[in-house]
Amino acid sequence: MRQPHIWGGEPELLMYSHFLQTPITLYTRDKNSGTLKIISEYGQEYGKENPIRVLYHGYGHYDVLTSPVSSASSKPWKKR
């Protein structure tokens, strides 16, 4: 990750979960329904409450997901 155009991936997510002692849940968007589906979970030994939620776009691109600001939001999660 010290070189330009080199990004982290699954091994780094696993190590971050241990470093932070926090579960990390990895999602992707289902192309047919447009909903989010879980594709991987890391750090489950630290519990399942309040995980860091990450959206994987493909090609090594990730975004952190946050819960909606208000309950009136039509989307269950949004990118940050």
C-alpha positions in Angstrom: 0.0 0.0 0.0 3.0 2.3 0.1 3.2 2.5 -3.7 0.8 4.5 -5.9 -2.2 2.6 -7.4 -1.8 -0.3 -4.9 -4.8 -0.9 -2.7 -5.7 -3.1 0.2 -8.2 -6.0 0.0 -9.5 -8.9 2.0 -6.2 -9.6 3.9 -6.1 -6.0 5.1 -9.8 -6.1 6.1 -9.1 -9.2 8.1 -6.1 -7.6 9.8 -8.1 -4.4 10.5 -10.8 -6.3 12.2 -8.1 -7.8 14.6 -6.3 -4.5 15.0 -9.6 -2.7 15.9 -11.1 -5.7 17.6 -14.3 -5.0 15.7 -16.3 -7.1 13.2 -16.2 -5.9 9.6 -19.0 -6.9 7.2 -18.4 -6.7 3.5 -21.3 -6.1 1.1 -21.8 -5.9 -2.6 -24.8 -4.7 -4.6 -27.0 -7.4 -6.1 -27.2 -6.5 -9.8 -30.7 -8.0 -10.2 -32.5 -6.5 -7.2 -30.3 -3.5 -6.4 -30.2 -4.6 -2.7 -27.0 -5.1 -0.7 -25.9 -8.6 0.1 -23.2 -9.8 2.5 -20.3 -11.4 0.8 -17.9 -11.7 3.7 -17.5 -11.1 7.4 -14.3 -10.7 9.4 -13.6 -10.5 13.1 -16.8 -12.3 14.2 -14.9 -13.4 17.4 -15.4 -9.8 18.5 -19.1 -10.0 18.4 -21.7 -9.2 15.8 -23.1 -5.9 17.1 -22.1 -2.6 15.5 -19.8 -3.9 12.8 -17.9 -1.7 10.4 -19.9 -2.0 7.1 -18.0 -1.8 3.8 -19.4 -1.8 0.3 -17.3 -3.5 -2.3 -17.7 -2.1 -5.9 -15.3 -4.5 -7.6 -11.9 -3.8 -9.0 -10.5 -3.2 -5.5 -12.8 -0.2 -4.7 -14.4 -0.1 -1.3 -16.6 2.5 0.5 -17.7 2.7 4.2 -21.5 2.4 4.7 -23.2 4.5 7.3 -26.8 4.1 8.6 -29.3 6.7 7.3 -29.5 10.0 9.1 -33.3 9.8 9.4 -35.7 7.0 9.4 -37.5 8.6 6.5 -34.7 7.7 4.2 -35.7 5.3 1.4 -32.3 3.6 1.2 -31.3 1.2 4.0 -27.6 2.3 3.9 -25.6 5.0 2.2 -22.0 5.5 1.1 -19.8 7.8 3.1 
